[in-house]
Every structure is written in structure tokens, then in C-alpha cells.
Amino acid sequence: MKAVIQRVKRARVQSGSQEAIIGPGLLVLVGLETGDTEETCAWAAAKLASLRIFEDEDGKMNRGLQEVGGEILAVSQFTLAGSIAKGRRPSFDGAMAPEAARELFHVFLGLLKAQHPAVKTGFFQEHMEVELVNDGPVTFILER
């Protein structure tokens, strides 16, 4: 699993007439890879729910989502599982098959919502427009 985690002031994802919007919190782009399991998802969900990447009164990253009342916008992003190491076209050999990824992404969302209920999501396997205002900017890469 690979995830790009961005601390945001706000974020929005849209596909056709569907949209999901959050205020302050985390935009999490998630790429599922062959070999990822429910255990991988549980680890990532716990990590996201407990990250202390919001500033306290001293300007230090010392507060978590719960403390700041933040939301999460989780978006499945197949291309994170791609590789551009060779050639000029990306290889997606390491990406999880779409149906298995859909199921595991829903497992991940359930585990995440169990720890932090303020979770919204993008639209699996659809073309989306993602907008965000990165706060900081603060961006982390989570890999397992």
C-alpha cells in the first residue's frame, strides 16, 4: 500500500454530479498493491487516525485529527501503485486487480471510520477531479 497524505484546509473530489467535500483535515490518496491485506489496511488506518501532524499553539506538529476536529477525504488512486522506473510508460504490474482493490479499499474505509468517523471518500474506478488547499504545505508518503 502506498498513500500520499496531505494536511489540508479543505479538499474536494468530484465525478460527474457526485462530490465529496471536507474542511480542515487530511486528503489521503491510496494505491493498493498486490500482496496488500486487511492487516495492511488496519495498520494504515491506525496510523492515519493517530498521526499528530497538526500544529499546536507553539507551531509544533503535536495535534491529531481528533484534537483539531479534522476530517479525512480518502481517494483510491490506482496510479500510486505504478512504476516509472523503466521506459517512458508507467508499469502497473504491482497494482492490485480492480475488483480485489475495490473490496480491500472498502475494508480500509471501514477500519478508518471505526477509528475516526469523519471520513468521506472519492469514487472508485471513476475519473475524478481532486481539488485541495494544502496547509503548510504538509505532505507525507506512507508505504508498507
N, C-alpha and C positions, 0 to 999 in steps of 0.2 A: 504494500500500500504506500502510495505517495500522496501527500497532501500539502497544499500551499495554504498557509494560514495568514490572513491579513486582518489586522486590527482596523476597524472601520468606524467612521462617524455615521455612515449609512451605506446600504447596499441594496441593489435591486436586480432581479433576474426576470426576464420576460421571454415568453414563447407564444407568438400569436396573441390571443386575447388573455392568456394566463400570465399572472405575475405574482411574485413574492417580494416583499419589501421588509427590511429591518432598519432599525435605528442603530445606535451605538452597539458594537459587539464584534463578532468575528465572521468574516466571509471565509468559508473553507471549501477549497476546490479539491475533490477527492478522485484519485485514479486507482482503481483496483487492478491488481496484477495476479497472474496465475500463481497459485500457492497461498493466496490470502485466505484466511479462515475467520470463523466467528471470534476466535481468540485474538486475532489481529485487530478485528473491529472493536472488541471490548477494550483492548489496550489503547487504541487511538481515541475512543470515546472518553475513557477515563482521563487521558492526557489532556484532551481539549477542554473538558469540563473543569479541570483543576489548574490550568495554566494561569499564572499570575503575570499578565503582560499589560495590565492597565496601571496607569500612574497613580501613586498616592500623592498626598499633599506636599511631599518633598521632591516630586518629579521622578521617583524611582518606580520601576515596574514591580509592583508589590501587591496588586489587587487582581482578583479573579472576576469572572463573569458574574457570579452571584453577588459579589460586593458592589459592583457597578450597575447591576440591573441590566446587563447586556443580553443581546440575542445572538443566535447563530443562524447564518444562512449557509446551508450545506448544498453544494452543487457537484454532481457527478461529472468528472471531466476525463474522458477516455484518453485524451492526448497526453496526460501526465504519465501514462504507462508506456508511452512511446520512447524510442531511442533515435537520436540523430547523430550517433557516434560514427556511423559509416555512411558513405554516399551522400546524396543530396535529398533523398526522400526519407521520411521517417519510417521506422520499422515498428510494428505493433505486435511482434511475436510474443512479448511478455505480458500483453494485456489479457485480462480475463475475458472469456466469451460473454457476449452481451446478456444472455438470459441468466447465467450464473452471477454476473456482476449486478444485474438488477435485483436479484434475490438478496445478495450479500449487502448491497447498498441499503436495502430496506432493513436488514438486520442491524447494520451500523446506525441507521437513523433511530431505530427503536432503543438501542443501547444508549445512544446520545440523549434522547428525550427522557429516558429514565433517570439520567443524572442532571439534566438541565432542560426543563420542559419548553423553554422559549426557543424552539428550533423550527425554522422554515426551510423549504427545500426547492431546488430547481426542478427541471422536468426531464426525466431520464430519457436518453437517446433521442432528444429533440434538439433542433437548432435553437440556441438561446442567445439573447443579448444580456450581458452582465455589466452593470454599472456599479462603481463604488467610489467612495471618498475615503482613501486610506488615511488613517490617523497616525501621523508620525513623520514619515511612513514607517510602519512596523509590519514586517513580513517574515515569516518563518517557514522552513521546509521540514515536514515530518515524514520520515521514511522508516519502514520496518520490513 
